[in-house]
Amino acid sequence: MRRLYAVGAAAARLSLYPGQKATDAKALVPELALAEADPTGDLSALNGLCDWCVRFSPAVAVDPPDGLFLDITGVAHLFGGEAAMLADLLARLAVNGVPARGAVADTAGAAWALVRFGADRTIAKSGEEAALLAPLPTAALRLQPQTAAQLARLGLSRIGRLMEQPRDQLARRFGPEALTRLDQALGEGEEALAFRRPASPWFARLAFAEPISAPEDLARVSLDITALLCRRLAEASRGAGRFELAFHRLDGRAEPLVVNLSFPGRDTGAVARLFAPMIERVDPGFGVEAATLLAERVELLPERQTSLEAVAPAAQEESLAPFVDRLVGRLGEERVWRALPHPSHTPERSARRAGPFAQPSGTGWDKDRPRPVRLFRRPEPIEATAPIPDDPPIFFLWRGRRRRILHAEGPERLAEEWWLKPPGATGPVHVRDYYRVEDETGARYWIFRAGLYAPGVPAKWWLHGLFG
C-alpha cells in the first residue's frame, strides 16, 4: 500500500499527514503532486549537511530522518552568544534553500522536544527545561508511537502530567522507556550521541570580518591557525600525526587540505610548510569566511633528551622525516612507501608496501637467495638459448638487444602457493626455474624458464628483475 512519507507545509494545511494512504490523499486533494520517497538519498543529504555544520561546532551528530544535534559547549561565544549563533545557522540554511527550525537546551532530549513541539528559536536557560517541557505532548520525549498513544488514552497527554506521576507505577505500566526519555530530557539521565566526527579537543577555528580569497591571505591564515593549535599541543606535551585544514566558503562548500606526518609533531613551521604548496589548489569561490584546523592521531610527545650514543640516529631520523613529509604532500601518500619482507616464496608476493618509516617485523629475506633490487611489475618475455634443458642460457634477446651471458647461478625452482588456490588450479606448468645471470657488460639479471622441460615444446623464458 502506498502511503505519504512526508508532506510539505501547503499539504499539511490541507489536512494531509505522513502515513496517510496515497489514494485518500488524492481524493482529498486531486491536484496533489507526488514524488517517490528516497530515504537513502535523504540520509546522504543529511550527512552532507552534518559535515557542513562543522563550521559551527566540531561535534555534530545526525538525527534521522531530518534532524541534527550540535554540541555548542564552549563555542557559542565565538558567534556572539547562543541566540546569535542559532540565528546565523538558520539564516545560512535558509539562504541555501534548507528550511529549518532550531532550539538550544542543556540536553539533547530537551532540544529535540523544543525544536519539534515548542516555539522556534527557543533558548532554554539552565534549570528551565522542566517548565518549558511541561506543556508539550508526551510524543516530544521521543517515545515509541504505541507508548505515546497509550499514555494519551490514559489522560497523560502532556509531559507535565507525566512528571507528576509516581515513578514506580509508570515503570510497571509502561516499562523503562518513558522514565529513561524523561530523565534524559531533564538532564537526570545520561545519553550518548554518535557524532559523525568524534569530538576532539584539538580543534581550532578562525572567523573573518570580511571574506578572503587572495592566496597570500589564505597562506597567512594557515600559518596563524596552525600556530594556535600547535601551541595548545605543546602546552599539553602532545603531538599530532595528521592535520586537516578546511577553508569554509560563502556558498557553504569547504575546501579541505590534509597533511600526514611520519612522526607525531607540533612544529608550527614544519606543518605550515607542508600546507603551503597546497594553498594554490584552493578555490575560494566568492570568498572564505572561516577556517578550521583539526588535529588527529594525537599522542603524548614530551620534550626528548637523547643520550650521546643516540644523538646520531635521532638526528638522522628527525632530519629525514620533514623531507619525507614534503614528498608525501607533493606526490600523495600512496606514492611514497618502502618495501618490507612478506612471508612468501613467490616473488610477486614476497614484499609489501608500508609507510616510509615502518620497521620490519619478524625475519627478513633469505640472504642465501638474493632478490633483485628492481622487480618488474610483470615479467617481460625474452628469447634465450640454452645448451641443455636444465642449463642457464648462453645468451638472450631482450628489448631488441642480444646479451651474452658470462656467469650464471641456478636454477632455483619456485612453484605457486598451491595451498592458497582451489584444487587443480596449480600444476607443473606453473613451475618456474630462476637463474641469476651476468652479461659481458657486468649487468645482472633475474630470468626464469616457465614450466618443466618437455621434448619438442619450445621453452618460454622471461626476465623478472634487475640486480644493482
C-alpha positions in Angstrom: 0.0 0.0 0.0 1.4 3.4 -1.0 1.4 6.0 1.8 2.6 9.5 2.2 6.2 9.5 3.5 6.4 13.3 4.1 4.3 16.4 3.4 5.1 20.0 2.7 3.7 23.0 4.6 1.0 23.6 2.0 -0.1 19.9 2.1 -0.2 20.0 5.9 -2.6 23.0 5.8 -4.9 20.8 3.7 -5.0 18.2 6.5 -2.6 15.7 4.8 -0.2 13.9 7.1 2.6 11.3 6.9 1.4 7.7 6.8 -1.9 8.6 5.1 -3.0 6.4 2.2 -2.0 8.0 -1.1 -5.4 7.2 -2.6 -7.2 9.0 0.3 -4.8 12.0 -0.1 -5.5 12.2 -3.9 -9.3 12.0 -3.2 -9.0 15.0 -0.8 -6.6 17.0 -3.0 -6.9 15.9 -6.6 -4.2 18.3 -7.8 -1.7 16.8 -5.2 1.8 16.4 -6.6 3.6 13.2 -5.5 7.2 12.3 -5.7 8.8 8.9 -4.9 10.4 8.8 -1.4 14.2 8.4 -1.3 15.3 7.6 2.3 18.8 6.7 1.2 19.2 9.9 -0.7 17.7 11.8 2.3 20.2 10.3 4.7 23.1 11.1 2.3 22.0 14.7 2.1 21.7 14.8 5.9 25.2 13.5 6.3 26.4 16.2 3.9 24.6 18.8 5.9 26.2 17.4 9.0 29.7 17.8 7.5 28.8 21.4 6.6 27.8 22.2 10.2 31.4 21.6 11.3 31.9 25.3 10.8 29.7 25.9 13.9 30.8 23.0 16.1 33.4 20.2 15.8 30.8 17.8 17.3 27.8 17.2 15.1 25.5 14.1 15.0 22.8 13.2 12.6 19.3 12.5 13.9 17.5 10.8 11.0 15.4 11.4 9.2 15.5 15.2 9.4 17.5 16.4 12.4 20.9 17.4 13.6 22.5 17.6 17.0 25.2 20.2 17.5 27.2 20.3 20.7 28.0 24.0 21.1 29.6 23.8 24.5 32.4 26.3 24.6 32.0 27.7 21.0 28.8 29.8 21.2 30.8 32.9 22.4 32.7 32.8 19.0 29.4 33.8 17.4 28.2 36.4 19.9 26.2 34.0 22.1 23.7 31.1 21.7 20.9 33.2 20.2 23.2 34.9 17.6 24.8 31.5 16.8 21.4 29.9 16.2 20.1 32.8 14.1 23.3 32.7 12.0 22.9 28.9 11.4 19.2 29.2 10.4 19.9 32.2 8.2 22.6 30.3 6.3 20.4 27.3 5.9 17.5 29.4 4.6 19.8 31.1 2.0 20.8 27.7 0.7 17.2 26.6 0.4 17.0 24.5 3.5 14.1 25.5 5.8 14.8 24.6 9.4 13.9 25.2 13.0 16.3 25.4 15.9 16.4 25.3 19.7 19.1 25.4 22.4 19.0 23.4 25.6 21.3 21.7 28.1 20.3 18.3 26.9 19.8 16.7 23.6 16.3 15.4 24.6 15.1 18.9 25.6 16.4 20.5 22.5 14.7 17.7 20.4 11.4 18.3 22.1 11.5 22.1 21.9 12.5 22.3 18.2 9.7 20.0 17.1 6.9 20.8 19.5 7.9 24.2 21.1 8.4 27.7 19.7 11.0 28.1 17.1 14.4 29.5 18.2 13.7 28.8 21.9 16.8 29.2 24.1 16.3 27.2 27.3 18.4 28.5 30.2 19.9 26.1 32.7 17.2 24.8 35.1 14.3 25.9 32.9 13.9 22.7 30.9 11.1 21.3 33.2 9.0 24.4 32.9 9.4 24.6 29.1 8.7 20.9 28.6 5.7 20.6 30.8 3.1 21.9 28.3 4.4 19.8 25.4 2.8 16.5 24.4 4.4 13.2 25.6 5.4 12.5 22.0 8.1 15.1 22.4 10.0 12.7 24.6 10.9 10.6 21.6 8.8 7.7 22.7 7.6 4.8 20.6 4.3 5.7 18.9 2.4 3.0 20.7 3.7 4.1 24.1 2.8 7.7 23.4 -0.7 6.7 22.2 -1.3 4.6 25.3 -0.2 7.4 27.6 -2.6 9.8 25.7 -5.5 7.3 26.2 -4.9 7.3 29.9 -5.0 11.1 30.1 -1.2 11.6 30.3 -1.0 13.6 27.1 1.3 16.3 28.4 4.8 15.9 29.8 3.8 17.9 32.9 1.2 15.3 33.8 3.8 12.5 33.3 6.2 14.2 35.7 3.5 14.3 38.4 3.0 10.5 38.4 4.8 8.1 40.7 7.8 6.7 39.0 7.4 3.1 40.2 3.9 2.9 38.7 5.0 4.4 35.4 7.8 1.8 35.2 5.5 -1.1 36.0 2.8 0.0 33.5 4.9 1.3 30.5 8.4 -0.1 31.1 11.6 1.8 31.5 11.4 3.7 28.2 9.2 6.6 29.4 11.3 7.3 32.5 14.5 7.0 30.6 13.5 9.5 28.0 12.1 11.8 30.7 15.3 11.7 32.7 17.4 12.3 29.5 15.4 15.4 28.6 15.7 16.8 32.2 19.4 16.1 32.4 19.0 13.4 35.1 20.0 10.6 32.9 22.9 10.0 30.5 22.6 9.9 26.7 25.4 9.1 24.2 25.3 10.8 20.8 27.2 9.2 17.9 29.0 12.2 16.4 29.8 11.9 12.7 33.2 13.2 13.6 34.5 12.1 17.0 34.6 15.0 19.4 38.2 16.2 19.6 39.6 19.0 21.9 42.3 19.5 19.3 40.4 21.8 17.1 40.9 25.5 16.2 38.8 28.0 14.3 39.3 31.4 12.8 36.5 33.6 11.5 37.0 36.7 9.4 35.1 40.0 9.5 35.3 40.1 5.7 35.7 37.2 3.3 39.2 36.5 2.0 40.3 35.0 -1.3 43.9 36.0 -2.1 46.4 33.1 -1.9 48.7 35.1 0.4 45.8 35.7 2.8 45.0 32.0 2.8 48.7 31.2 3.4 48.8 33.6 6.3 45.6 32.2 7.8 47.0 28.6 7.6 50.1 29.8 9.5 48.1 31.6 12.2 45.7 28.7 12.8 48.5 26.2 12.8 50.4 28.2 15.4 47.3 28.4 17.5 46.7 24.7 17.6 50.3 23.7 17.9 50.7 26.0 20.9 47.9 24.1 22.6 49.5 20.8 21.7 52.8 21.9 23.1 51.2 23.1 26.4 49.8 19.6 26.8 53.0 17.8 25.7 51.3 16.2 22.8 51.9 15.9 19.1 49.6 15.0 16.2 50.2 12.7 13.2 47.5 14.3 11.0 46.3 17.8 10.4 43.1 18.7 8.4 42.7 22.3 7.4 39.4 23.4 5.9 38.5 26.8 4.3 34.8 27.4 4.5 33.4 29.4 1.6 30.4 31.7 1.4 28.5 29.2 -0.7 28.7 26.6 2.0 31.4 24.4 0.5 34.6 23.5 2.3 38.0 23.2 0.7 39.9 20.6 2.9 43.6 20.2 2.9 45.2 17.2 4.7 48.8 16.8 6.0 50.1 13.5 7.3 53.3 13.4 9.4 55.7 10.5 9.5 56.1 11.0 13.3 53.7 12.9 15.6 54.8 16.5 15.8 53.7 20.1 16.7 56.3 22.3 14.9 54.3 25.2 13.5 56.8 25.9 10.8 57.0 22.3 9.6 53.3 21.9 9.4 52.7 25.2 7.7 55.3 24.5 5.1 53.5 21.3 4.2 50.3 23.2 3.8 51.9 26.0 1.7 52.1 24.2 -1.7 48.5 23.1 -1.3 47.2 26.6 -1.0 47.4 27.2 -4.7 44.9 24.4 -5.3 42.2 26.0 -3.1 39.3 27.5 -4.9 38.0 30.3 -2.7 34.8 30.9 -4.7 33.2 34.1 -3.7 35.4 34.2 -0.6 36.3 32.3 2.5 34.6 33.3 5.8 36.2 30.9 8.2 39.0 28.3 8.6 39.1 25.3 10.9 42.0 23.0 11.8 41.6 19.6 13.3 44.5 17.5 14.7 44.2 13.7 14.7 46.3 10.8 15.9 47.3 12.9 18.9 49.8 11.2 21.2 52.0 12.2 24.1 55.1 13.9 22.9 57.2 15.2 25.8 60.4 17.0 25.2 63.1 14.5 24.4 66.7 14.5 25.7 68.7 11.8 24.0 72.0 10.2 25.2 75.2 11.0 23.3 75.1 7.5 21.8 71.6 8.0 20.4 72.2 11.5 19.0 73.3 10.4 15.5 70.3 8.1 14.8 67.8 10.5 16.3 69.2 13.4 14.3 69.1 11.4 11.1 65.6 10.3 11.7 64.4 13.9 12.5 66.2 15.4 9.5 64.8 12.8 7.1 61.1 12.9 8.3 60.4 16.5 7.1 61.8 15.6 3.7 59.5 12.5 3.5 56.6 14.6 4.7 57.2 17.1 1.8 57.3 14.2 -0.7 54.0 12.8 0.6 52.4 16.3 0.4 53.5 16.7 -3.2 53.2 13.2 -4.6 50.5 11.7 -2.5 50.6 9.2 0.4 50.1 6.2 -2.0 53.3 7.0 -3.9 55.8 7.3 -1.0 56.4 3.9 0.6 59.0 1.4 1.4 59.1 -2.4 0.7 59.2 -4.8 3.6 59.5 -8.5 3.6 56.4 -10.6 3.3 56.4 -14.3 4.3 56.0 -15.8 0.8 58.5 -17.5 -1.6 56.5 -16.3 -4.6 58.4 -13.2 -5.9 55.3 -11.1 -6.6 54.1 -11.6 -3.0 57.4 -11.5 -1.2 57.2 -7.8 -0.4 54.5 -5.5 0.9 54.1 -1.8 0.9 54.5 0.0 4.2 55.0 3.5 5.5 58.3 5.2 4.8 59.5 4.7 8.4 57.7 1.4 9.1 60.0 -1.2 10.7 60.1 -4.9 9.6 58.6 -7.4 11.9 59.9 -11.0 12.0 62.5 -12.4 9.7 63.7 -10.7 6.5 64.6 -12.0 3.1 66.8 -15.1 2.9 70.4 -13.9 2.3 71.2 -17.2 0.6 68.6 -16.5 -2.1 69.2 -12.8 -3.1 66.4 -11.0 -4.9 66.8 -8.2 -7.5 66.8 -4.5 -6.5 64.2 -3.8 -9.2 61.4 -6.4 -9.6 59.2 -5.8 -12.7 55.5 -5.5 -12.1 55.1 -8.1 -14.9 57.8 -10.4 -16.2 59.0 -9.4 -19.7 59.3 -12.1 -22.4 62.8 -12.8 -23.8 64.3 -15.1 -26.4 67.0 -17.3 -24.8 69.2 -20.2 -26.0 70.4 -22.9 -23.5 72.7 -25.8 -24.4 70.7 -28.4 -22.5 67.3 -28.0 -20.9 68.3 -27.5 -17.3 71.3 -25.3 -18.0 71.2 -21.5 -17.9 71.1 -19.8 -21.3 74.3 -18.7 -23.1 72.7 -15.6 -24.5 69.3 -13.9 -24.6 67.5 -11.2 -26.6 65.7 -8.5 -24.6 64.2 -5.3 -26.0 65.9 -5.8 -29.3 69.4 -6.2 -27.9 71.4 -9.5 -27.8 73.1 -10.1 -24.4 75.8 -12.8 -24.0 75.9 -14.5 -20.6 79.3 -14.9 -18.9 78.3 -16.0 -15.4 75.1 -17.7 -14.1 73.8 -19.2 -10.8 70.8 -21.5 -10.5 68.4 -22.9 -11.0 66.2 -22.0 -8.1 62.9 -23.8 -8.6 59.7 -22.0 -7.4 56.2 -23.2 -7.6 52.9 -21.4 -6.9 51.4 -21.4 -3.4 49.1 -24.3 -4.1 47.5 -24.1 -0.6 46.1 -20.7 -1.5 44.3 -21.9 -4.6 41.5 -24.4 -5.3 42.3 -28.0 -6.1 43.5 -28.4 -9.7 44.4 -24.7 -10.2 48.2 -25.4 -10.0 50.4 -27.8 -11.8 53.8 -28.3 -13.5 53.0 -25.6 -16.0 53.2 -23.1 -13.1 56.7 -24.1 -12.0 59.5 -21.6 -12.6 63.3 -22.2 -12.7 65.1 -18.9 -11.8 68.7 -18.0 -12.7 70.9 -15.1 -11.7 73.0 -14.2 -14.7 75.6 -11.6 -15.7 76.3 -10.4 -19.2 79.5 -9.1 -20.8 78.9 -5.5 -19.6 78.6 -6.6 -15.9 74.8 -6.1 -15.8 73.0 -8.7 -13.7 69.5 -10.1 -14.4 67.0 -12.4 -12.9 65.5 -14.7 -15.5 63.4 -17.8 -15.4 62.0 -20.6 -17.6 58.3 -21.2 -17.2 57.1 -24.7 -16.8 59.0 -28.0 -16.8 61.0 -29.1 -19.8 59.0 -31.1 -22.4 60.6 -32.6 -25.5 59.5 -30.9 -28.7 58.0 -27.9 -26.8 59.9 -24.6 -27.1 60.9 -23.3 -23.7 59.4 -19.9 -22.6 61.9 -17.5 -20.9 61.1 -14.4 -19.0 63.0 -11.5 -17.4 61.7 -10.7 -13.9 64.1 -8.3 -12.4 67.4 -6.4 -12.4 70.2 -6.5 -9.7 72.1 -3.4 -8.7 
